[in-house]
Amino acid sequence: MGHIITDLLNRFKQGNIHIQLIYINVAVFVVFALLGVFGFLWGSSFTSLIESYVSLPSSLNQLMTQPWSLITYMFMHQGIWHLFFNMLCLYWFGELFLGSFSARHLRGLYILGGLVGGVFFILACNFLPVLQSQLSGATLVGASAAIMAITVAVAFKLPNYPVNLFLIGEIRMKYIAGAMVLISVVSVSGSNSGGEFAHLGGALVGWLFTRQLNHGHDIVAWINSILDLFNWISPRKWRASKSSRKAKMKIHSEKDPKDWEYNVRKKNQNNEIDRILEKLKQSGYESLTTEEKKKLFDESKRG
């Protein structure tokens, strides 16, 4: 058991920021799931009591007694499928995000998107008459608002980036993010009204982040400065990786220094060539497909 924990800790330390955030979310879910089992066997409700202190309450009075819930709620999930779909989106869009922004940006945007999403939830529950009675005593959990911020930020940076969706096919990033925002808008009148307002708050942050960064203003810098004080998730390693990313970017600077879509495509092409060369080394030229041979030939001409 000790070896498993050590291995998981090593993988956590070596992973990119979105992988580390996934580890944290999964670990929190597992801990509370085990606490729920123990509580059930002992006939105790202490697990529900703990959950109430880390979930975000709609009540302003209750929020005053547990302000930390504005942070903790975004690492909590209600059920395995809630966790699974959120972490799947965090993995997909986190990968794309890191192709255009730094790990520190993702860390700060995750927190800021969750914070603003939580504020939207509280404001909707307390100041929209139609929701005041319906959501009295409601609580919010989940990373959806934080992930929505990351998704929308990617969509505004790489609007035409193609994403292959299972059973659907290739869709551009702007349409995926647009569909997610539209679903939240039309679902405001549904059973998860407060959660949908949180999603919209996260989407707003994602748009503002990309827009302001294009003008030279980093709206998540203050959050990262605070997190650095607590040494939260290996900031030194991120600074090093950020410097490495800038050094690598200089390779393409003469061609198109500001074209992030070009850099993402070039990175994917390089990864594909590396895969083909490894296959060539292991199995020989005849093992390559016609398409792989063509890609290798085209790359040799560019070289």
C-alpha positions as CSV (number, residue, x, y, z in Angstrom):
1,M,0.0,0.0,0.0
2,G,2.9,2.3,0.8
3,H,4.4,1.7,-2.6
4,I,1.1,2.7,-4.3
5,I,0.9,5.9,-2.3
6,T,4.5,6.8,-3.1
7,D,4.0,6.1,-6.8
8,L,0.9,8.3,-6.9
9,L,2.7,11.1,-5.1
10,N,5.6,10.9,-7.6
11,R,3.1,11.0,-10.6
12,F,1.4,14.0,-9.0
13,K,4.7,15.8,-8.7
14,Q,5.7,15.0,-12.2
15,G,2.4,15.8,-13.8
16,N,1.4,19.1,-15.5
17,I,-0.9,21.4,-13.6
18,H,-4.2,20.1,-15.1
19,I,-3.1,16.5,-14.2
20,Q,-2.3,17.7,-10.6
21,L,-5.7,19.4,-10.4
22,I,-7.3,16.1,-11.5
23,Y,-5.4,14.2,-8.8
24,I,-6.6,16.6,-6.2
25,N,-10.2,16.4,-7.3
26,V,-10.1,12.6,-7.4
27,A,-8.4,12.3,-4.1
28,V,-11.0,14.6,-2.4
29,F,-13.8,12.5,-3.9
30,V,-12.2,9.2,-2.7
31,V,-11.7,10.5,0.8
32,F,-15.3,11.6,1.1
33,A,-16.6,8.4,-0.4
34,L,-14.6,6.4,2.2
35,L,-15.9,8.7,4.9
36,G,-19.4,8.1,3.7
37,V,-18.9,4.3,3.9
38,F,-17.6,4.5,7.4
39,G,-20.4,6.8,8.4
40,F,-22.9,4.4,7.0
41,L,-21.4,1.4,8.8
42,W,-21.3,3.3,12.1
43,G,-24.7,4.9,11.7
44,S,-23.2,8.4,11.9
45,S,-24.0,11.5,9.8
46,F,-20.6,13.2,10.4
47,T,-19.8,12.9,6.7
48,S,-22.8,15.0,5.7
49,L,-21.8,17.5,8.4
50,I,-18.3,17.8,7.0
51,E,-19.6,18.1,3.4
52,S,-21.8,21.0,4.5
53,Y,-18.8,22.9,5.7
54,V,-16.9,22.5,2.4
55,S,-19.8,23.0,0.0
56,L,-20.7,26.6,-1.0
57,P,-23.9,27.7,0.7
58,S,-26.4,30.0,-1.0
59,S,-27.1,31.6,2.4
60,L,-25.1,34.8,3.0
61,N,-25.2,34.3,6.7
62,Q,-23.8,30.7,6.5
63,L,-21.2,31.9,4.0
64,M,-19.9,34.4,6.6
65,T,-19.2,31.5,8.9
66,Q,-17.4,29.4,6.3
67,P,-15.8,31.7,3.7
68,W,-13.3,29.0,2.8
69,S,-16.1,27.2,1.0
70,L,-15.7,29.6,-1.9
71,I,-12.5,27.6,-2.6
72,T,-13.2,24.2,-1.3
73,Y,-16.5,23.7,-3.2
74,M,-14.7,23.6,-6.6
75,F,-12.8,20.5,-5.5
76,M,-16.0,18.6,-4.4
77,H,-18.2,16.5,-6.6
78,Q,-21.6,14.8,-6.2
79,G,-21.4,11.3,-7.6
80,I,-18.9,9.5,-9.8
81,W,-20.3,10.7,-13.1
82,H,-20.2,14.3,-12.0
83,L,-16.5,13.8,-11.2
84,F,-15.8,11.8,-14.4
85,F,-17.2,14.3,-16.9
86,N,-15.6,17.3,-15.2
87,M,-12.2,15.6,-15.1
88,L,-12.5,14.5,-18.7
89,C,-13.2,18.1,-19.8
90,L,-10.4,19.4,-17.5
91,Y,-7.9,16.9,-19.2
92,W,-9.0,17.7,-22.8
93,F,-9.2,21.5,-22.5
94,G,-6.3,21.7,-20.1
95,E,-4.1,20.1,-22.7
96,L,-5.2,22.6,-25.3
97,F,-4.8,25.5,-22.8
98,L,-1.2,24.6,-22.1
99,G,-0.4,24.8,-25.8
100,S,-1.2,28.6,-25.7
101,F,-0.7,29.7,-22.1
102,S,1.4,28.8,-19.1
103,A,0.8,26.4,-16.3
104,R,0.6,29.3,-13.9
105,H,-2.2,30.8,-16.0
106,L,-4.2,27.6,-15.8
107,R,-3.7,27.4,-12.0
108,G,-4.8,31.0,-11.5
109,L,-7.7,30.8,-14.0
110,Y,-9.0,27.6,-12.4
111,I,-9.3,29.3,-9.1
112,L,-10.6,32.7,-10.4
113,G,-13.2,30.9,-12.6
114,G,-14.4,28.9,-9.6
115,L,-14.5,32.0,-7.4
116,V,-16.5,34.1,-9.8
117,G,-18.7,31.2,-10.6
118,G,-19.4,30.8,-6.8
119,V,-20.2,34.5,-6.6
120,F,-22.6,34.3,-9.5
121,F,-24.3,31.4,-7.7
122,I,-24.7,33.3,-4.5
123,L,-25.9,36.5,-6.2
124,A,-28.5,34.6,-8.3
125,C,-29.8,32.8,-5.2
126,N,-30.1,35.9,-3.1
127,F,-31.1,38.7,-5.5
128,L,-33.2,37.1,-8.3
129,P,-36.7,36.9,-6.9
130,V,-37.6,33.8,-8.9
131,L,-34.8,31.9,-7.3
132,Q,-34.8,33.2,-3.7
133,S,-37.4,30.8,-2.6
134,Q,-36.5,27.9,-4.8
135,L,-32.8,27.8,-3.9
136,S,-33.1,28.8,-0.2
137,G,-30.7,26.5,1.7
138,A,-29.1,25.2,-1.6
139,T,-25.4,24.4,-1.8
140,L,-23.0,24.2,-4.8
141,V,-20.2,21.7,-5.5
142,G,-18.1,20.9,-8.5
143,A,-15.3,22.2,-10.8
144,S,-17.7,23.1,-13.7
145,A,-17.3,26.9,-13.4
146,A,-13.5,26.6,-13.2
147,I,-13.4,24.3,-16.2
148,M,-15.8,26.5,-18.1
149,A,-13.3,29.4,-17.7
150,I,-10.5,27.3,-19.1
151,T,-12.7,26.1,-22.0
152,V,-13.8,29.5,-23.0
153,A,-10.3,30.9,-22.7
154,V,-9.1,28.3,-25.1
155,A,-12.0,28.9,-27.5
156,F,-11.2,32.6,-27.7
157,K,-7.5,32.0,-28.2
158,L,-7.9,29.1,-30.7
159,P,-11.4,29.5,-32.1
160,N,-10.8,27.4,-35.2
161,Y,-8.8,24.6,-33.6
162,P,-10.4,21.3,-34.6
163,V,-11.4,18.9,-31.9
164,N,-12.5,15.3,-32.7
165,L,-15.5,14.3,-30.5
166,F,-16.5,10.7,-30.2
167,L,-19.5,9.8,-32.4
168,I,-19.7,13.4,-33.6
169,G,-16.5,14.0,-35.5
170,E,-14.4,17.2,-35.9
171,I,-15.8,20.4,-34.5
172,R,-14.0,23.7,-34.1
173,M,-13.3,24.8,-30.6
174,K,-15.4,28.0,-30.8
175,Y,-18.5,25.9,-31.5
176,I,-17.9,23.5,-28.6
177,A,-17.5,26.4,-26.1
178,G,-20.5,28.2,-27.6
179,A,-22.6,25.2,-27.2
180,M,-21.6,24.8,-23.6
181,V,-22.5,28.4,-22.8
182,L,-25.8,28.2,-24.7
183,I,-26.7,25.0,-22.8
184,S,-26.1,26.8,-19.5
185,V,-28.2,29.8,-20.6
186,V,-31.2,27.7,-21.7
187,S,-30.9,25.5,-18.6
188,V,-31.2,28.5,-16.2
189,S,-34.9,27.6,-15.9
190,G,-34.2,24.0,-15.1
191,S,-33.5,22.1,-11.9
192,N,-29.9,23.3,-11.6
193,S,-30.4,27.1,-12.0
194,G,-27.8,28.1,-9.4
195,G,-25.2,25.8,-11.0
196,E,-25.9,27.2,-14.5
197,F,-25.3,30.7,-13.2
198,A,-22.0,29.5,-11.8
199,H,-21.1,28.1,-15.3
200,L,-21.8,31.5,-16.9
201,G,-19.7,33.2,-14.3
202,G,-16.8,30.9,-15.2
203,A,-17.4,31.5,-18.9
204,L,-17.2,35.3,-18.4
205,V,-13.9,35.0,-16.6
206,G,-12.4,32.8,-19.4
207,W,-13.4,35.5,-22.0
208,L,-12.0,38.3,-19.9
209,F,-8.8,36.4,-19.2
210,T,-8.0,35.9,-22.9
211,R,-9.1,39.4,-23.9
212,Q,-7.1,41.1,-21.2
213,L,-4.0,39.0,-21.8
214,N,-4.1,40.0,-25.5
215,H,-3.8,43.6,-24.2
216,G,-0.9,42.7,-21.8
217,H,-3.0,42.4,-18.6
218,D,-2.9,39.2,-16.6
219,I,-6.0,39.1,-14.5
220,V,-4.9,36.0,-12.6
221,A,-1.5,37.3,-11.6
222,W,-2.7,38.4,-8.2
223,I,-4.1,34.9,-7.5
224,N,-0.9,33.3,-8.4
225,S,1.0,35.7,-6.2
226,I,-1.2,34.6,-3.2
227,L,-0.8,30.9,-4.0
228,D,2.9,31.3,-4.3
229,L,3.0,32.5,-0.7
230,F,1.6,29.1,0.3
231,N,3.9,27.2,-2.1
232,W,0.7,25.7,-3.6
233,I,1.4,22.9,-6.2
234,S,5.2,23.3,-7.0
235,P,5.3,26.9,-8.3
236,R,9.1,26.7,-8.8
237,K,8.8,23.8,-11.3
238,W,6.2,25.9,-13.2
239,R,8.5,28.9,-13.4
240,A,11.2,26.6,-14.9
241,S,8.7,25.0,-17.3
242,K,7.5,28.5,-18.4
243,S,11.0,29.6,-19.1
244,S,11.6,26.4,-21.2
245,R,8.4,27.1,-23.1
246,K,9.6,30.6,-24.0
247,A,12.9,29.2,-25.1
248,K,11.2,26.7,-27.4
249,M,8.9,29.3,-28.8
250,K,11.9,31.2,-30.1
251,I,12.5,28.4,-32.6
252,H,9.3,29.5,-34.5
253,S,9.6,33.2,-33.9
254,E,10.9,34.0,-37.4
255,K,7.9,32.3,-39.0
256,D,5.0,33.5,-36.9
257,P,5.7,34.6,-33.3
258,K,2.1,35.5,-32.5
259,D,0.3,32.7,-34.2
260,W,-0.6,30.3,-31.4
261,E,-2.6,28.1,-33.7
262,Y,0.5,27.6,-35.8
263,N,2.5,26.6,-32.7
264,V,0.0,24.1,-31.6
265,R,-0.2,22.5,-35.0
266,K,3.6,22.5,-35.3
267,K,3.8,20.7,-31.9
268,N,1.4,18.1,-33.0
269,Q,3.2,17.5,-36.3
270,N,6.5,17.1,-34.5
271,N,4.9,14.6,-32.1
272,E,3.6,12.6,-35.1
273,I,7.0,12.6,-36.9
274,D,8.6,11.4,-33.6
275,R,6.1,8.5,-33.4
276,I,6.7,7.5,-37.1
277,L,10.5,7.6,-36.6
278,E,10.2,5.4,-33.5
279,K,8.0,2.9,-35.4
280,L,10.6,2.9,-38.2
281,K,13.4,2.2,-35.7
282,Q,11.5,-0.7,-34.1
283,S,9.8,-2.4,-37.1
284,G,11.5,-1.1,-40.3
285,Y,10.3,0.9,-43.2
286,E,7.9,-1.7,-44.5
287,S,5.8,-1.5,-41.3
288,L,4.9,2.1,-42.1
289,T,1.5,2.9,-43.7
290,T,1.3,4.8,-47.0
291,E,0.2,7.9,-45.1
292,E,3.1,7.6,-42.7
293,K,5.6,7.2,-45.5
294,K,4.2,10.3,-47.2
295,K,4.5,12.3,-44.0
296,L,8.1,11.2,-43.5
297,F,8.9,12.1,-47.1
298,D,7.3,15.5,-46.8
299,E,9.2,16.2,-43.6
300,S,12.6,15.2,-45.2
301,K,11.9,17.7,-48.0
302,R,11.3,20.5,-45.5
303,G,14.5,19.6,-43.7
